[in-house]
Amino acid sequence: MNDQELDAAIRRLLLDSVERRMRAIDLNDVPQASPSPRHQAQMRAMLQNPLKCSCTVKKQVTENKR
């Protein structure tokens, strides 16, 4: 068995392992993430005036770098 055949066999083995794990996961048991009230307010502000929001974000990023 050369290196390419070995790589292909390992790749198949790993993909099979991942596939089995994914089938075992019940996605209904995964808790749903909910955005914080602050995040919701930021999104509302951005949707109301995207240009103002982008300037504010740029200003905050610049201030945080100092």
N, C-alpha and C positions, 0 to 999 in steps of 0.2 A: 504494500500500500504506500503510495507516494504522498507527499505533503498535501497536494490538492485533494486527493480522495479522503485523507484524514480530516482536512478542514471541512469538506462537504458533509462527512459523517457526523462530526461534532455539531455543525450548524443544524442538521436535521434533528439531532438529539435535543439540542437546546430549544429549538422551535417547538418540538413536540412537548417538551416539559412546560413551556410557557402556555401552550394551548390547553394542556390539561389543567393547569392552575386557573386559567381564565374561565374555563367551563365550570370549575368548582365554586367560583365566586358568585354569590347571589347579589345582584346589583340592587335589589330591593332592601337589603340590609345595610347599605351604605348610607350614613346620615347625610341629609341635604345641608349644604352650606347656605347660610342666610347672611346677606350683607348687613353691616352695622348701620345704625341710624345716620351716623356721620357720612358714611360712604353713600347712602341713599340720597342725602342732602347734596353732596358733591355732584352726583350724577344728575339730579334735577337741575342744579345750577348750570351744569355744563350743557344740558339739552336746551335750556332757555336761552343761553347766550354762549355759544361755543368759543367765540373769539375772546371774550372776556376771561373765560375759564382758562384758555391756553396761556394767556398772558400771566395770570395768577400762578399757574403751575410753574411756568418758567421762572417767575420771581421767587417762588418758594425753593426751587431747586438751586438757584443761584445763592440764596441766603444760606441754605444748608451746607453748601460747599465751603463757606467761610469759616 
